[in-house]
């Protein structure tokens, strides 16, 4: 589809390389990239490396010096913007492991250093305030703060803001109550703010990059579970267990993420009971959906959970040595297996002795 990719590990970089992506359109993020990951990025021709620490800049300068190249970089700036989302999903506040804060002066220090370096090429700035955000105002505020910073620092540090990425994090609809922004409106809002503020601060209009990630792949995925055991506690709760859970979707356990569900084999049946959908893992917190209205479920029913395309398999594990599920691509009535179900042999392949 001509899209670029954000990656945050050598493994993700390898995956997009193996898939045949144009590596010049790959942006390598991460707050603690290893020396081997940075060497791979340079060996494979990654387009941009988004520097997130002074240590990383040290590593890149050494690699550039050794190889006689100047890696193209953006610097991740922390604008200090409060995104209206879960605390674990906030990435642009002062107290965060990500980015160089503007308010402490550390952002300008790293800009000055990168701008005068002979071993990296500073192309611009990146920021990211969080994920699953519905309100556009924090995005505009982040743009305003970073471009004000750029306007104040470009001339005195001798660099031009050729590229700017205000990140992504646009929310999607997990439940009927969610009201995500229209992406066209979001694009016009952010692009309009960049154009207006670049003019205000006397900056040339930079190349604008966005990271739509979840907003594309999240709604594209549906997780299918098979119903098994049922536990009724009179006057308290009814638990219905499925053949997956926190191993394939950790979000409800760590973020309190909410989902809805549909009985795929009886989609029009009346929703005549309220149940809690539990996973099969040995944790009391392994709950996929709490107190959801569904038709009365029986063993063998197939439960479909929409909006499972992002941060489910990407965060999956083999906890309790459970295999991860298969992935099937469906388009215009045709289905194609694109990732087979794991086997016991797969899970023990790395064991030695």
C-alpha positions as CSV (number, residue, x, y, z in Angstrom):
1,X,0.0,0.0,0.0
2,X,3.0,2.3,-0.1
3,X,3.1,2.9,3.7
4,X,6.2,3.4,5.8
5,X,6.8,1.6,9.1
6,X,7.7,2.6,12.6
7,X,9.7,-0.1,14.4
8,X,11.0,-0.2,17.9
9,X,13.3,-3.3,17.9
10,X,15.6,-5.3,15.7
11,X,13.0,-8.0,15.5
12,X,10.4,-5.6,14.1
13,X,13.0,-4.2,11.7
14,X,13.8,-7.7,10.6
15,X,10.1,-8.5,10.1
16,X,9.4,-5.5,7.8
17,X,12.7,-6.2,5.9
18,X,11.6,-9.9,5.4
19,X,8.2,-8.7,4.2
20,X,9.8,-6.6,1.5
21,X,9.1,-3.2,2.9
22,X,11.1,-0.2,1.5
23,X,13.5,0.3,4.4
24,X,14.2,3.9,3.4
25,X,10.6,4.5,4.6
26,X,11.3,2.9,8.0
27,X,11.6,5.0,11.2
28,X,13.4,3.3,14.0
29,X,12.1,4.4,17.5
30,X,12.9,3.2,21.0
31,X,14.4,4.6,24.2
32,X,17.2,2.0,24.5
33,X,18.3,0.7,21.2
34,X,21.2,-1.7,21.5
35,X,24.5,-1.3,19.5
36,X,23.6,-4.4,17.5
37,X,20.2,-3.0,16.6
38,X,21.8,0.3,15.4
39,X,24.3,-1.6,13.4
40,X,21.5,-3.6,11.7
41,X,19.6,-0.3,11.0
42,X,22.7,1.1,9.2
43,X,23.5,-2.2,7.4
44,X,19.9,-2.5,6.1
45,X,19.4,1.1,5.1
46,X,16.8,2.3,7.6
47,X,15.6,5.8,6.5
48,X,15.5,7.6,9.8
49,X,16.6,6.8,13.4
50,X,14.7,8.7,16.0
51,X,17.2,9.4,18.8
52,X,15.8,9.1,22.3
53,X,18.8,9.4,24.5
54,X,22.3,10.9,24.7
55,X,23.7,7.4,25.0
56,X,22.1,6.5,21.7
57,X,23.6,9.6,20.1
58,X,27.0,8.5,21.4
59,X,26.5,5.1,19.8
60,X,25.4,6.5,16.5
61,X,28.3,9.0,16.3
62,X,30.8,6.2,17.0
63,X,29.2,4.1,14.2
64,X,29.1,7.0,11.8
65,X,32.8,7.7,12.5
66,X,33.8,4.1,12.0
67,X,31.9,3.7,8.8
68,X,32.4,7.1,7.3
69,X,28.6,7.7,7.0
70,X,26.2,10.2,8.6
71,X,23.0,8.5,9.7
72,X,19.9,10.6,9.2
73,X,18.2,11.3,12.6
74,X,15.2,12.9,14.2
75,X,15.4,13.8,17.9
76,X,12.5,12.8,20.1
77,X,11.3,15.9,22.0
78,X,9.1,15.7,25.1
79,X,6.7,18.6,24.9
80,X,5.2,18.2,28.4
81,X,1.6,17.8,27.1
82,X,-1.1,16.0,29.1
83,X,-2.9,13.5,26.8
84,X,-6.3,12.5,28.1
85,X,-5.7,8.7,28.2
86,X,-4.6,6.0,30.6
87,X,-1.5,6.8,32.6
88,X,0.4,3.9,31.1
89,X,-0.3,5.3,27.6
90,X,1.1,8.8,28.2
91,X,4.4,9.4,26.5
92,X,4.8,13.1,26.2
93,X,4.7,14.3,29.8
94,X,7.8,15.4,31.8
95,X,7.9,12.3,33.9
96,X,8.3,9.8,31.1
97,X,11.1,7.5,30.0
98,X,10.7,8.8,26.4
99,X,12.2,11.9,24.9
100,X,14.3,15.0,25.7
101,X,12.2,17.5,27.8
102,X,11.9,21.0,26.6
103,X,11.2,22.6,30.0
104,X,14.5,21.3,31.6
105,X,16.7,22.6,28.8
106,X,17.8,19.1,27.9
107,X,16.0,19.2,24.5
108,X,18.1,22.2,23.4
109,X,21.3,20.7,24.7
110,X,20.8,17.6,22.5
111,X,19.8,19.7,19.5
112,X,22.9,21.8,19.8
113,X,25.1,18.7,20.1
114,X,23.4,16.9,17.1
115,X,23.5,20.0,15.0
116,X,27.2,20.4,15.2
117,X,28.0,16.7,14.9
118,X,30.0,15.6,11.9
119,X,28.8,12.0,12.2
120,X,25.0,12.3,12.2
121,X,22.7,14.4,10.1
122,X,19.9,16.1,12.1
123,X,16.9,16.4,9.8
124,X,14.2,17.3,12.4
125,X,12.2,16.7,15.4
126,X,9.7,14.1,16.6
127,X,7.2,14.0,19.5
128,X,4.6,11.6,20.7
129,X,2.1,12.4,23.5
130,X,0.4,9.1,24.0
131,X,-2.0,6.6,22.4
132,X,-5.8,5.9,22.3
133,X,-6.5,9.7,22.4
134,X,-9.9,11.0,21.2
135,X,-9.4,14.8,21.8
136,X,-7.5,16.6,19.1
137,X,-6.5,19.6,21.3
138,X,-3.5,17.8,22.9
139,X,-2.1,17.2,19.4
140,X,-2.4,20.8,18.5
141,X,-0.8,21.8,21.8
142,X,2.1,19.4,21.2
143,X,2.6,20.9,17.7
144,X,2.5,24.4,19.2
145,X,5.1,23.7,21.8
146,X,7.6,21.8,19.5
147,X,7.4,24.4,16.8
148,X,7.8,27.2,19.3
149,X,10.9,25.3,20.5
150,X,12.1,24.9,16.9
151,X,11.5,28.6,16.2
152,X,13.7,29.5,19.2
153,X,16.5,27.1,18.6
154,X,17.0,26.5,14.8
155,X,19.0,29.7,14.1
156,X,21.1,29.8,17.2
157,X,22.0,26.1,16.8
158,X,22.5,26.2,13.1
159,X,20.1,23.6,11.8
160,X,17.0,23.6,9.6
161,X,13.8,21.9,10.6
162,X,13.4,19.8,7.4
163,X,11.1,17.1,8.9
164,X,8.6,17.1,11.8
165,X,6.6,14.2,13.2
166,X,3.9,15.0,15.8
167,X,3.5,11.2,16.2
168,X,0.2,9.5,16.3
169,X,-2.0,7.9,18.9
170,X,-5.4,8.5,17.4
171,X,-8.0,6.5,19.3
172,X,-10.2,3.9,17.8
173,X,-13.7,2.5,18.7
174,X,-13.3,-0.5,21.0
175,X,-16.9,0.0,22.4
176,X,-20.0,1.7,21.3
177,X,-19.3,4.5,23.9
178,X,-15.9,5.4,22.2
179,X,-16.0,8.4,20.0
180,X,-12.7,8.6,18.0
181,X,-11.9,11.6,15.9
182,X,-12.5,11.5,12.1
183,X,-9.1,11.0,10.6
184,X,-9.7,13.6,7.9
185,X,-10.5,16.1,10.5
186,X,-7.5,15.1,12.5
187,X,-5.2,15.4,9.5
188,X,-6.5,18.9,8.6
189,X,-6.2,20.0,12.3
190,X,-2.6,18.9,12.7
191,X,-1.4,19.9,9.2
192,X,-3.2,23.3,9.6
193,X,-1.5,23.9,12.9
194,X,1.9,23.1,11.5
195,X,1.4,25.4,8.5
196,X,0.2,28.3,10.7
197,X,2.9,27.9,13.3
198,X,5.7,27.4,10.9
199,X,4.8,30.7,9.3
200,X,4.4,32.4,12.7
201,X,7.9,31.3,13.8
202,X,9.6,32.0,10.5
203,X,10.3,28.3,9.8
204,X,10.3,26.8,6.3
205,X,7.4,24.4,6.0
206,X,8.9,21.0,7.1
207,X,8.0,17.6,5.6
208,X,5.1,16.4,7.9
209,X,5.0,12.8,9.0
210,X,2.3,11.1,11.0
211,X,2.0,7.7,12.6
212,X,-1.5,6.4,12.1
213,X,-0.6,2.8,13.3
214,X,-3.5,1.6,15.5
215,X,-6.1,3.6,13.6
216,X,-5.4,1.5,10.5
217,X,-4.7,-2.0,11.9
218,X,-6.8,-1.9,15.1
219,X,-10.2,-2.0,13.4
220,X,-9.0,-4.4,10.8
221,X,-8.6,-7.3,13.3
222,X,-11.2,-9.5,14.9
223,X,-10.2,-12.0,17.6
224,X,-12.2,-15.3,17.5
225,X,-12.4,-17.4,20.7
226,X,-14.2,-20.7,21.4
227,X,-16.3,-20.8,24.5
228,X,-15.6,-23.6,27.0
229,X,-16.4,-23.7,30.7
230,X,-19.1,-21.8,32.5
231,X,-19.3,-20.9,36.2
232,X,-22.4,-19.4,37.7
233,X,-22.2,-17.8,41.2
234,X,-25.8,-17.0,42.1
235,X,-26.3,-13.4,43.0
236,X,-22.7,-12.5,42.2
237,X,-21.5,-13.2,38.6
238,X,-21.4,-15.6,35.7
239,X,-18.0,-16.4,34.3
240,X,-17.7,-17.8,30.8
241,X,-14.2,-19.0,29.8
242,X,-12.7,-19.0,26.4
243,X,-9.6,-20.6,24.8
244,X,-7.5,-17.5,24.9
245,X,-7.1,-14.5,27.2
246,X,-4.2,-12.5,28.5
247,X,-1.7,-14.5,26.5
248,X,-3.1,-13.1,23.2
249,X,-4.6,-9.8,24.6
250,X,-2.9,-8.4,27.7
251,X,-4.6,-4.9,27.3
252,X,-7.5,-5.5,29.7
253,X,-5.2,-6.8,32.4
254,X,-2.7,-4.0,32.3
255,X,-4.7,-1.0,31.0
256,X,-8.2,-1.9,32.0
257,X,-9.1,-1.8,28.3
258,X,-12.7,-2.4,27.4
259,X,-14.1,-4.5,24.5
260,X,-17.4,-5.7,23.2
261,X,-18.2,-9.0,21.7
262,X,-20.6,-10.9,19.4
263,X,-21.5,-14.5,19.2
264,X,-20.3,-15.2,15.7
265,X,-22.3,-18.4,15.1
266,X,-25.5,-16.7,16.4
267,X,-25.0,-13.0,15.5
268,X,-28.7,-12.1,15.7
269,X,-29.6,-14.0,18.9
270,X,-31.0,-11.9,21.8
271,X,-28.6,-10.7,24.4
272,X,-30.4,-12.1,27.3
273,X,-27.7,-12.4,30.0
274,X,-24.8,-10.5,31.4
275,X,-21.5,-12.4,31.8
276,X,-17.9,-11.9,32.4
277,X,-15.6,-13.4,29.7
278,X,-12.6,-14.9,31.3
279,X,-9.4,-16.3,29.8
280,X,-7.8,-19.7,30.4
281,X,-4.6,-18.4,32.1
282,X,-3.8,-19.0,35.7
283,X,-4.3,-15.4,36.9
284,X,-7.4,-14.0,38.5
285,X,-6.8,-10.8,36.5
286,X,-7.2,-12.8,33.2
287,X,-10.5,-11.2,32.3
288,X,-11.2,-10.1,28.7
289,X,-14.6,-8.4,29.1
290,X,-16.3,-7.7,32.3
291,X,-20.1,-7.6,32.6
292,X,-21.1,-7.8,28.9
293,X,-24.6,-8.5,27.6
294,X,-24.6,-11.6,25.3
295,X,-26.9,-14.4,24.2
296,X,-26.6,-17.4,26.6
297,X,-23.3,-18.9,25.8
298,X,-22.6,-22.6,25.5
299,X,-19.5,-24.6,25.0
300,X,-18.5,-24.5,21.3
301,X,-19.9,-21.0,20.6
302,X,-17.5,-18.7,18.8
303,X,-17.0,-15.3,20.4
304,X,-15.9,-12.5,18.1
305,X,-14.1,-9.5,19.7
306,X,-13.6,-6.6,17.2
307,X,-10.9,-4.0,17.1
308,X,-8.2,-6.6,18.0
309,X,-5.8,-5.8,15.2
310,X,-3.4,-3.7,17.3
311,X,-1.5,-4.4,20.5
312,X,-2.9,-8.0,20.9
313,X,-0.6,-10.4,19.1
314,X,2.1,-7.8,19.1
315,X,2.1,-8.0,23.0
316,X,1.3,-11.7,23.2
317,X,3.2,-14.3,25.2
318,X,3.4,-18.0,25.8
319,X,2.4,-17.7,29.5
320,X,1.6,-21.1,30.9
321,X,3.2,-22.5,27.7
322,X,0.0,-21.8,25.7
323,X,0.6,-21.6,21.9
324,X,-0.3,-18.3,20.2
325,X,-3.2,-18.4,17.8
326,X,-3.2,-18.5,14.0
327,X,-3.9,-15.4,11.9
328,X,-6.2,-15.5,8.9
329,X,-6.5,-12.8,6.3
330,X,-10.0,-12.3,4.9
331,X,-10.9,-10.2,1.9
332,X,-13.9,-10.3,-0.4
333,X,-15.1,-13.7,0.8
334,X,-11.6,-15.3,0.5
335,X,-9.6,-16.5,3.5
336,X,-5.9,-17.1,3.6
337,X,-3.7,-18.3,6.5
338,X,-0.9,-15.8,7.0
339,X,0.4,-17.1,10.4
340,X,0.0,-20.7,11.5
341,X,-0.9,-21.6,15.0
342,X,2.1,-22.3,17.2
343,X,3.0,-25.8,18.2
344,X,4.5,-27.2,21.4
345,X,7.7,-27.8,19.4
346,X,7.8,-24.1,18.4
347,X,7.6,-23.1,22.1
348,X,10.4,-25.4,23.2
349,X,12.7,-25.0,20.1
350,X,15.1,-22.7,22.0
351,X,15.4,-24.9,25.1
352,X,18.9,-26.4,25.5
353,X,19.8,-29.7,27.2
